[in-house]
Amino acid sequence: MIFVDHSNLVGVLQRTAGFGDTPTNQLITRQHYELLFSRLLQGHIPSPHQEGGKPAYAFVYIPDEGIIDEYRKQMIRDVKAIPGVFHQGGFIGRDPTHRCRAEVRTNAFPPWRTCGTECREIVEKQVDVALATDLVKFACKNQYDVAFLVTEDRDFIPAIKAAKQEGKTVIHAFLWRGKLTEVCNNPLRDISSIFRPST
């Protein structure tokens, strides 16, 4: 079974050399996901899990409430159109007004040096918890033997450990090795070539 943290993957691609100049709506498309799922499932028996009476082998977590742009709306439609792939939603909104992140310490202790600006930060809610819950829930229900986790977010480490305690194999599928790779069952499944823009 495949679990994809879409927003994390988009954010990492936007910050990575060789990807960052690509328009957001071209960073990840339905074609990218179809290729990703095909490559990850090579040599693996599809999960016996059923979702809404239909076989499910992949879950893509994309916010679908709050501040949702056209790219996300289209991506959700595209994901839902891939057989065996299911979308799980979440919320994007604005945090209450707080001091700008440009606020920094002049040394290890106060006083603060501040830009004096107030700003609102866009935040994503419910997505990470939903993914972590599914990773553990499906492991406990014995609905997969091997899980591919597509994210760089270290918040998933406790969920990975819980799934492994249930005897499941969790493979980190990402652009490079990281802390998650060490916690998952090695080796890393490198997926960078799937998303690299053609030259």
C-alpha positions in Angstrom: 0.0 0.0 0.0 1.2 3.5 -0.8 0.7 6.6 1.4 1.5 10.0 -0.2 1.8 13.3 1.7 1.1 15.4 -1.4 1.8 18.9 0.2 5.1 17.7 1.7 6.2 16.4 -1.7 5.2 19.5 -3.5 7.0 21.7 -1.0 10.2 19.7 -1.2 10.2 19.8 -5.0 9.7 23.6 -4.9 12.8 24.0 -2.7 15.0 21.5 -4.6 17.5 22.5 -7.3 16.4 21.3 -10.7 12.7 21.3 -9.7 12.1 24.7 -8.3 11.7 26.5 -11.6 8.9 24.2 -12.7 5.3 25.7 -12.3 3.5 24.2 -9.4 0.8 22.7 -11.6 3.5 20.8 -13.5 5.5 19.6 -10.5 3.1 16.7 -9.8 0.4 15.7 -12.2 -1.8 12.6 -12.6 0.8 11.2 -15.0 3.5 11.5 -12.3 1.3 9.7 -9.8 0.4 6.9 -12.3 4.1 6.3 -13.0 5.0 6.5 -9.3 2.4 3.9 -8.3 3.3 1.6 -11.2 7.0 1.7 -10.2 6.5 1.2 -6.5 4.1 -1.7 -7.0 6.4 -3.6 -9.4 7.0 -7.0 -7.8 4.5 -6.4 -5.0 1.1 -8.0 -4.7 -1.6 -5.2 -4.5 -3.1 -4.7 -1.1 -6.2 -6.7 -0.3 -7.7 -3.6 1.4 -11.1 -2.5 0.2 -12.3 1.1 0.4 -15.9 1.7 -0.4 -16.2 -1.8 -1.8 -13.3 -1.2 -4.2 -9.7 -2.5 -4.1 -7.3 0.2 -2.8 -3.6 0.3 -3.2 -2.8 3.9 -2.7 -3.9 6.9 -0.6 -3.0 10.5 -1.5 -3.5 13.1 1.2 -4.4 16.5 -0.2 -6.4 19.2 1.7 -9.9 19.8 0.3 -11.3 22.3 2.7 -10.5 26.0 3.5 -8.2 27.9 1.1 -8.1 25.5 -1.8 -6.6 26.7 -5.1 -7.4 25.4 -8.6 -4.3 23.2 -8.7 -5.4 21.3 -5.6 -9.0 20.9 -6.9 -7.7 19.5 -10.2 -5.2 17.3 -8.4 -8.0 15.8 -6.2 -10.1 15.1 -9.3 -7.2 13.5 -11.1 -6.3 11.3 -8.1 -9.8 10.1 -7.7 -9.9 9.1 -11.4 -7.0 6.6 -11.0 -8.4 3.2 -10.3 -7.4 1.9 -6.9 -6.2 5.3 -5.6 -8.2 7.2 -2.9 -8.0 10.7 -1.8 -8.0 11.7 1.9 -8.6 15.4 2.7 -7.8 18.0 5.2 -7.9 21.7 5.9 -5.9 24.7 4.8 -6.4 28.0 6.6 -4.7 31.0 8.3 -3.3 31.0 11.8 -4.3 33.9 14.0 -2.1 37.0 13.6 1.3 36.5 15.0 4.8 38.0 14.8 6.5 37.5 11.5 9.1 34.8 11.3 11.7 37.4 10.4 11.8 38.1 14.2 15.1 36.8 15.4 17.2 36.9 18.6 20.2 39.1 18.6 21.8 36.6 20.9 20.8 33.6 23.0 18.7 35.8 25.3 16.3 38.7 25.0 15.9 41.5 23.9 14.3 40.5 20.5 15.1 42.2 17.3 11.9 42.4 15.3 10.9 43.5 11.9 7.7 45.0 13.5 5.5 43.3 11.0 2.3 41.4 11.6 1.5 38.5 9.3 -0.7 35.5 8.9 0.7 32.1 8.1 -1.0 29.5 5.9 -1.3 26.2 7.8 -2.4 22.7 6.9 -4.5 20.7 9.4 -5.6 17.1 9.7 -3.6 15.7 6.8 -0.6 14.3 8.7 -2.8 12.8 11.5 -5.0 11.2 8.9 -2.0 9.6 7.1 -0.4 8.4 10.4 -3.8 7.0 11.5 -4.3 5.1 8.3 -0.7 3.8 8.3 -1.2 2.3 11.8 -4.9 1.3 11.4 -4.4 -0.7 8.2 -1.3 -2.3 9.7 -3.3 -3.4 12.8 -6.1 -4.7 10.6 -3.5 -6.7 8.5 -4.5 -4.9 5.4 -1.0 -4.6 4.0 2.3 -6.3 4.3 4.4 -3.6 2.7 3.8 0.2 2.9 5.6 2.8 0.8 5.7 6.2 2.5 6.1 9.2 0.3 7.1 12.1 2.5 10.0 13.8 4.3 8.1 14.7 7.4 9.7 13.3 10.6 6.4 13.6 12.4 5.5 10.1 11.0 8.3 8.4 12.9 6.0 7.1 15.7 3.5 5.8 13.2 6.3 4.0 11.3 7.5 2.4 14.4 4.0 1.3 15.4 3.4 -0.3 11.9 6.8 -2.1 12.2 5.8 -3.4 15.6 2.8 -5.0 13.8 5.3 -6.9 11.6 4.9 -4.7 8.6 7.6 -3.4 6.2 7.6 0.3 5.7 9.7 1.6 2.9 10.7 5.3 2.5 10.1 6.3 -1.1 11.5 9.8 -1.7 14.0 12.0 -3.5 16.9 11.2 -1.1 17.8 9.4 2.1 16.9 11.0 5.4 15.9 10.4 9.0 12.8 8.5 7.8 14.9 6.2 5.7 16.8 5.1 8.8 13.6 4.4 10.7 11.9 2.6 7.8 13.1 -0.7 6.4 16.1 0.1 4.3 17.0 0.8 1.5 15.4 4.0 0.2 13.3 3.7 -2.9 14.5 6.7 -5.0 11.6 8.4 -6.8 13.4 11.5 -8.0 13.6 10.5 -11.6 9.8 10.4 -11.8 9.4 14.1 -11.0 12.6 15.5 -12.6 11.6 17.9 -15.5 12.7 16.8 -18.9 15.5 18.9 -20.4 
